Amino acid sequence: KMINNKTKIYISISKFPGSTGSLLHNTGYKILNLNCIYVPLKCENYKDLGLFINNLNFKGISVSMPYKSKVVKFLDQLDTSSKKTGVANTILRNKNKLKGFNTDFLALKKILKKKKYKIKDCLLLGNGATSRTSYEVLKEFKIKKIYLSSRNKKKYKSWNLRKSDKIFNWERRNLIKSDLLINCTPLGMINLNVSPKKISSKDQHKYIIDFPINKFNKLSNLARKFGINYVSGIEISFHQGFEQFRIYTNKKISENKFKKKLNYNFYV
């Protein structure tokens, strides 16, 4: 369909823009025959972030790292997912009012509900916006014990931590066993031969959720080797993108139809 003066423009802003989001959204617009377009754009710094947010031509904005927490200051409203986490990765403009959503939160909730994992404890790696989002989801699911580990423990001071949870030095992460391992670090995204944790048996973890977007990396290979149930960043990306598409368009569309059209084949 030809772009015209009635085309609704949605963008994603990131220091390192990719094509995953644009493929999902533009495919959805085509399926539903919507006069919309989604474009990934590079955002170099905080100043540029403000210019993008204040541009009235954009109907919706997807926000990637490292702006998910910083962008909240620009918004007029936050939905429940953003209020809980202090993070927004999705912005919808309505009558020049900006509302923020955290579709990473919605995606992880959906995955845990669908998988029906039996989880008593979890090792959560990383301390950025995605890790903080994951922590709030785990609290909502009433996971009894959450172990936190990252290179910079000071960042946890701004989190609403439970007394039952424990922070470990990064060097000790390999000693921790738990039902679930969630990796929110970038390890395994660019260098596929690096794993965020040493795994030598199925006894260490029953389930792994890996946020870096790669179908295969060292962590996924280890999970497959030891028969550990694994969720890839591609699957998480699909669910968060699907929720984002629903927020932007307010339209219903079948997940299976989306997956078939995109030829998404998740490694489990």
N, C-alpha and C positions, 0 to 999 in steps of 0.2 A: 504494500500500500504506500502511496506517495506521502511524504512528510509535507504538512501544510501548517497554516497558522492556527489550526485547531488541535494539532498534535500535542499530547501531553508528554512532557519530557521528564524522565527519571534518570538520575545519575548515581554512580558509586564513586566515592572519593577515597583514595588510598595513596600511601607513599609508593606502593608497588602494585598498581592496578593489574588485575587479571581478567580473564574472559569467562570464568565460570558463571558469575551472576548475570552477565549480559546474555549468555546463551540461554539460561533458564527463563529470564523475564521476556526476552524477545520471542522465544518459542511460545510462551504462554499468550502473548499479545496476538501472535499469528493464529493460534488455535481458536481464540475467542473473537478474532477479527476486530481487535481494538486499535484505535488510532493513537498508539503510544509508542515510544521508543526509549530504550535504556542504554546509557552510554557510560563506560568506565573512564574516569578522569584522574590524572595525577594531582595529588595535593602535597606540596612540598613542606608546608609549615603551618603554624597556628594562625598566622595572618591570612593566608590563603583560605584556610578553613572558614573563617568569617565571611570572606567574599562569596564563597560557594553557598553558604547557608542563607545569606541575605539576598541572593539572586532570585527575584520573584518569578523568573521563567521556569524554575524547576518545581515540579509538582511533588516529587518525592526524592529523598536522598538516602542512599545506603552508605554507611560509615564503617570503614575498616580501621585496623590498628595503624597508628597509635592514638586515634582520635575518639574512640568510643566513650571514654570518660570525659574528655575535655569538651565534647560537643553539647553536653547536658546544659551548660551555662547559657547557650543560645536559645533554648527551647521555652515555649510558653506552657506546655503541659507535658506530663509524663504518664504513661499507662502503668499498670501495677508492676509489670515485669521490670521496667526502668526504675521505678521508685524503689523497689527492693534491692536492686543491684547498683544503682547510681551509674548505670551504663545505658547508652542508646546506640544501636547500630542501624536503626531505621527511623527516618523522619518523614512525616506526612504533612504537607502544607494544605490547610483548609481555611479559606478566607483570610489568608496571610497570617494565620496562627500556626505555629509549628508544634507538632506533637511527636514525642519520642517513644519508641518501642524497643524492646530487647528481644529480637527473634532468636538469638542464641539460647536464651532462657527457655523460650517456647519450644525450640527444637529439641533440646536436651530432655525436657519434661516429656515430650512426645515419645522420644526414643526409649526412655526408661519405662514408660507405661506400656509400650508395645512389646518390649523385650521381656518384661516381667521378671527381671533379675531378682534373686534373693540375696540381698546385700546387708551385711551387718556393719562392715567397715570399708573405708575407701582411702586410697593414697591419691592425693591431688597434687600434681606437679605444676608449678608456675604461680605467679602472683599478679598477673595483668588482669585486664578487664574480663577476658574469657574465663580465667580461673575464678575470679570473684563471682561471676555469673554462675559457674558450675557449683560453687560452694553454696550459694543461696538455693539452688535447685536441690542439692543433697539435703540441706536442712529441711526443705519443704517435704521431702520424702522420708524424713525422720531417720536418716542413717545414724546409727548409734555412735560411731566413732569415725572421725575424719582426720587423717594425717596430712599435714601441709608441709611442702618442701619446695624451696626455691633458692636461688643464689643470693637474693636480697630479702632477708627476713623483716627488715624495717617496714616494708610496704604493708605488712599484715596489720599494722597499728591502726589503719583506717577501716579495717574490716569489723563487722559485728560478729566477733568470734564467740563460740560457745565454750564453756568451761571444760566440757568433756573432750574437746578436740586438742590436738597437739601439733606444735611446729617442730620440724626436724631440720638440722643442718643439711645442705645439699649433698654433702659427702656421705651422709648416712642413709640416703633414700634407697640404696640398693639392699639394705638390710631389712626393709619393711615388707611384710606380707599383708595382703588384704584381699577381700573378695573382689573389689573393683579397683582398677588403676585408670585414672583420667590424666592424659597428657595435654596440658594447655601451653606447653613451651613450643618454640619454633623448631626444636630438635626433630629431625625427620622430614622437614619440609623442603629445604634446599639440598642439604647433604643427606641423601637417602641411606647412606651406610652408617649413620649415627643413630643410636637408640637413646632415649632419655633415661632408660633404666636397664640394668642387666637382668636378664631373665634366663633361668637355666632349667626350670621345671614348671609344670602346671600347678604345683603346690603354692607358688608365689601369688598368683592371681587367677580367679575364675573368669573374669571379664576385663576387657580393655576398651576404653573409648579414647580415640586418638584424634585431636582436633586438626593437626596439620593436614592440608589437602593434598593427599597422594594416595593413589590406589594401592601401591606397594612401597614399603620402606623397610628398614631393618626391624622395627617394632612389629609391623604386620607379619613379616616373615617369621619372627620368633613366636608370635601368637599361633600362626599356622603350624609351625613345627611342633609345638607342645599342645596343640588342640585347645587353645584358649579362645573363647568367644570374643570376636573383635569387631568394633565399629570404626569405620574409617572416616576421615575428615570429609570425604566426598559425600558420604551419607548424611553427615551432620549438615554440610553445606546445602544439600538438597532440601532438607526439612526446614532450615532457617530461611532459605530462599523461597520455599513454598509459602511459608507464613508471611513473608514479606510481600509476595505477590498478592496474597489475599488482602492484606492491609491496604496496599496501593490501589487495587482495582475494585475491592468490595464485591468480587465475583467468586462463584463456586466453580471448581474444576476438579476432576478426578485426579488423585495422586498417581494412580496406575497409568492413566492416559498420559500424564506428564512424563513419567519414567519411561514409558514405551517410546514416546516421541524423542526423548533425549538419549535413549539407548543407555540409560544408567544401569550398570551392573555392579552392585555393591558386594564387596568381599566380606563374607561372614565367617 
